[in-house]
Amino acid sequence: MTPAELHARNEMDQEILYYTREMQSRAPVTAESITGFLTGARRRKVSARETQDRIDYLVSAGYLVAIKEWQGGEFTHYRITAAGMDLLDGAIPPRGWAPK
């Protein structure tokens, strides 16, 4: 992966975390709403699959938590964790960061 691609991926992760942080108190944050935000408000050309891949990474890294409920079918929504908030606030370094 090129440095430009890595930078774009990191920006997308940050936008997902910011959106989740701001919207989770107002409505359930779903993969569809995140994709809509990225393609509409942020004008990113991303597919639903790409967005879901990044969400899955953020969940496995401990920055988001997936909450599954039953509402006439399985319904998954996301909330940001304390680690995700700390990452956005700059209180902890990103994964893989090492001093030079």
N, C-alpha and C positions, 0 to 999 in steps of 0.2 A: 504494500500500500504506500502510495506516495505521501509526502508531507502535506500536500494540499488536500488529499482525500482524508487523511487523518484529522486535519483541522476542521474540515466540513463535518465529519462524523462527530467530533467533540462538540462543535457548535450545536448540532442537532440534539445531542444528548442534553446539553445545557438548556436548550429551548423546551425540551420535553419536561425537564425538571421544573423550570420556571412556570410553565403552563399548569402543571399538576399542582404545584404549590399554591398558585393563585386561584385555581378553579375548584379545588377539592372541597372547599367550604360552601360552594354555591350549588354544585351539581356533581353527580358521579362522573368521574373522568374515565372515559373508555378509550380503547384504541382508535375507534372511529372518530371521536371528538379530537383526539390528539392529531390524527392524520388531517382532519379538516382544518385545524389550527395551522399546521405546518404548510399545507398547500394553499390555504386562503390568506391568512394574516401574514405569514412569513414568506409566501411565494416560493416555496421549495418544490422542486419536482421530485417527489418521493411517492412510492407506491405504498399501499396498505401493508404489504409484506415487509418492506424495508422498515417502516415504522414499527411494526410488531417485533422485528428482530432487535431493534434498539431498545424497545420496552423490555423485551425478554432479558437483554443484557443488563439493563438497569435494575431489574428485579433480582437477577442472580448476583449482582454486585452489592445488593443490600441498600440501594438508593431509593427504590420504589418497592411497594408491597402490593401484590395482586390479591384482591378480595373477591371470592366467588360466591355468588348468591343464586338462589333459584327464584325466578320470576316468570313462570310459564316456560321455562328453559333456562339453561345456564347463562348467567350474566356476570361478566367480570369487569370490575372497575379497579382503579389504581389510586394509591395514596403515597405521598412522599414520606420517607422515613427521616429520623433525626440525622442520620448520616448524609442523606441527600441534601437536607437543609444546610448542614455544616459545609458540605462541598460547595454549594452555591454561594455561601457567605464567605468562603475562603478560609474557614477555620481548620480544614484538613486538606492535605495535598491530594491531587488526583491519584488514582491507582497507577502504579508503575513509576511514580515520580521518584527520582533518586538525586541526591546532591551531586554536583560535578566535582 
